[in-house]
Amino acid sequence: MTTRLSIFSSPLLLGFDQLERVCERVAKGAEGYPPYNIEQTGEASLRITLAVAGFCPADLSVQMEDNQLVILGKQKEENDRVFIHRGIAARQFQRRFVLAEGIEVIRARLDNGLLSIDLSRPVIPPKVKTIPIDQDGGSPGGAIHVGKKE
């Protein structure tokens, strides 16, 4: 039996097994076409820009599947064209981005061969919850008192 160690196997990181699977999925799908940029456009906004020269809006699809942004591209074959040299890639592609919980797609725009997808990342205030501490008698104590009972 072999054991696989990862950064998520620490006893201090409980319940992150889903995150480990997401990281493995992202690592497997790291191909290079089409090239893309990710930029921060505001305090709570991002933009993904893909270079999709030769694609028109009808050749592209932008979808949300659970927490993944999926961009598909497929051009229709033009059999009446004869290329002497074809240096512009026209192959189909699928590019996936795993998005954190709460990120919303605002819009997608194709301009001069660049597909831009604007995302909004909501600012979530930190959650603080106080957990009451029960005493041996089963009643919530909130604090443990040391000393004599009177």
Stockholm file with secondary structure:
# STOCKHOLM 1.0

chainA/1-150         MTTRLSIFSSPLLLGFDQLERVCERVAKGAEGYPPYNIEQTGEASLRITLAVAGFCPADLSVQMEDNQLVILGKQKEENDRVFIHRGIAARQFQRRFVLAEGIEVIRARLDNGLLSIDLSRPVIPPKVKTIPIDQDGGSPGGAIHVGKKE
#=GR chainA/1-150 SS CCCCCCGGGSTTSTTCHHHHHHHHHHHHTCCCSSCEEEEEEETTEEEEEEECTTCCGGGEEEEEETTEEEEEECCCCCTTCCCSCCCSCCCCEEEEEECCTTCEEEEEEEETTEEEEEEECCCCCCCCCCCCCBCTTSSBCSSCCCSCCC
#=GC SS_cons         CCCCCCGGGSTTSTTCHHHHHHHHHHHHTCCCSSCEEEEEEETTEEEEEEECTTCCGGGEEEEEETTEEEEEECCCCCTTCCCSCCCSCCCCEEEEEECCTTCEEEEEEEETTEEEEEEECCCCCCCCCCCCCBCTTSSBCSSCCCSCCC
//
